[in-house]
């Protein structure tokens, strides 16, 4: 009898502990829900919580470019290769063939937001007009800046020259990047089709139009 009572006592205590554990788990549920932005004061929740995460950056790029950064139609040594993750490997821009001293031009109108050196390389950044908030920002390196920070520049205006050192290409090149906030985008998407596919200029024959100063023969 004593063993039966002892056994029942232990079972009663064990059952009480289990009930208490379940109750504790149920009380913890609101806090867990708060981590997902629900009620409870966690991130994105009620009073005392932090603000909700910012929406993803706009990845649309209007084709507002009116000039290549270098030359008329430079060779693309390496294209844009977006990384799979934020810190993954990739190529966050395009490399354009350009000899040292080549003039570097703004592809679209904007304001020079930075002109200086980063990790030993000359860098120029231009925030593009009318591209939203935050605006699109183009970057050029390695470039010795001729435009001043804060200056307004027009499309095609020279903002610097390619430096002889600092390029990560086997030969000299210009690295051209495009960002909106912290999101990297393809800079070639700034250029309209007529500029991307433009070849060398050709003179076409003119038929039926008399030359200037020519006289009709009777």
C-alpha positions, 0 to 999 in steps of 0.5 A: 500500500505504501508503494502504491501511495508513493507511486501515485504521489510521484505520478501526481508530482510528475503530472503537475510538472508537465502541466506547469511546463505546458503553461510556461510554453503557452505563456512564451508564445506571444513573445515568439509571435512578436519576433515575427512582427505580431502583437507583443512589442517586438520588432514591428509590433506594438509599443517599445518595438523597433520600426519594421524593416525597410522595403526592398529598393526599387530595382527599375532602371530608366534608360536615361543615359545619353552618352557612354562613360568613355569613347563612343562604343567601348569594348565591355571587358567584363559585364555585370554579374550580380552576386547570389547573396549580399556578400557573395562573389560577383561583379558589381558593375561593368569594365569598359576598355579605356586607356589612361588619360581617356576622358570620363563623362557623365552618362546622364545629368545629375549631381557629383555626390563624391569625388575623391579617393577610396582605398587608393583609387580615384572615384567619382559618383554622380546622383542622377536627376529625377530617378526617385528617392533614394536616387540612382547613383553611378560610380566611376573608377579609377578616375582622377576627378576634374568635377567638384563634389556638389557640382551639377553635370550634364549628360556627356560632360567630362567629370575626370580622366582614367588613371594609369593605376588602380584598375583591376583589369589585365589592361587599363579599363574603367569600372562603371557601377550603378546603385540605388541605396545599397542595391547594385544594378546593371549600369548598361541598363541606363543606356537606350537601345539606340546607344547600346547598338550604335556602330560607326557613322556612315555616309549614305547616298543622297538621291534626287537632291541637287548639290548646293550651287549646281545649275540645271542643264537645259 
